[in-house]
């Protein structure tokens, strides 16, 4: 492994962990309550391996990073190469029905469930159990994937009722805006939705929200997992 690459990735990973810790401290939260997922879209396996190797230097009480892929074809290409490093993979992009089987070979969680049809197919193909999250389009932007907020509670109840699935919470992509108040409002809405649903579905406590550009806003509003790509891997 190229030592310069490892040092660069390690430095950026440390900087992101510090950002998370500072945001959590500012919000009166325990930094260890916020998990870090590395979004490895378009990144070669050796760069992802460098991040996993650098993560071994984390504090003893910090959970290891997760890995997330938007595209199943990238997941199935990288996962075998990185298998000896034992990463935990999430699917974080739209999942087509014909890609369910290869996705489930490697992923322990599908964060991007946005239809009951997909949830049912996952339940049928994962009899041993699978963690899932309902993706919600909090911004209403037509380019974003996810159910509308007003549909999300009913969708969550339907998903939670499917055998073979464990609803662990909700995922969203924040508004594409430089207006921090607007971005935070979307994250706040998701947290309030989670608070409503968790009374009936106690496992649905997770909030996967926040990326490289806006993780501080997400942590302030209760994120339990932030998905970071360029801040660790560099520009794509």
Secondary structure, 3 states (H helix, E strand, C coil): CCHHHHHHHHHHHHHHHHHHHHHHHHCCCCHHHCEEEEECCCCCHHHHHHHHHHHCCCCCCCCCCEEEECCHHHHHHHHHHHHHHCCCEEECCCCCHHHHHHHHHHEEEEEEECCHHHHHHHHHHCCCCEEEEEEECCCCCCCCCCECHHHHHHHHHHHHCCCCEEEEEEECCCCCCCCHHHHHHHHHHHHHHHHHHHCCCCCCCEEECCCCCCHHHHHHCCCCEEEECHHHHCCC
